């Protein structure tokens, strides 16, 4: 068992609202109190961490997470910083060169902040991606741009609500191509995406996530 004393901070505790120190035994909180009281225990601990007036609190819980999708966004093509349509297409082209014909999953484009004030069109995406299968979800994740190669894998999508010949899909059409795009993810890619999501959550102080899914949102593998 390893004991650690954290002192010199502001410790969130319902047991002692004025606590400035805390002792843990492995993964468990063993004691909470003041720095003065902690001095009695200082010689018996394995390690001491100076908080330097930092705030120590339990980890956050995020009750609405799409773990695989979030991980794919973190490791895929990030278009959230694109300042124009041209910049977004240039990023897509650069990513397509690295993908070497693989499926491209991207996210975050927002045409409302672009001087062109319009989304990418299917032909532009086809050209920039060298004809690859491309799924680019909008910043709100409720619509996407699909390449011709992706649409070819969904012959019924043209009759679905929300279909547009330019490739901007919403409603049922979006759900159809999103499922096809996500089904292209291999088990290895899924595990890597989930790991990326959980590591990112931990870096933000989030210690627990709840998978929120259902039909057209996430799979049984995501819940598992």
Helices and strands as residue ranges (DSSP letters): E 3-7, E 10-11, E 21-25, E 28-33, H 35-38, G 42-44, E 47-50, E 55-56, E 60-65, H 67-75, E 77-78, H 85-99, E 104-109, G 111-113, H 122-128, E 134-138, E 143-146, H 148-152, G 157-159, E 168-170, H 171-183, H 187-203, E 206-211, H 220-223
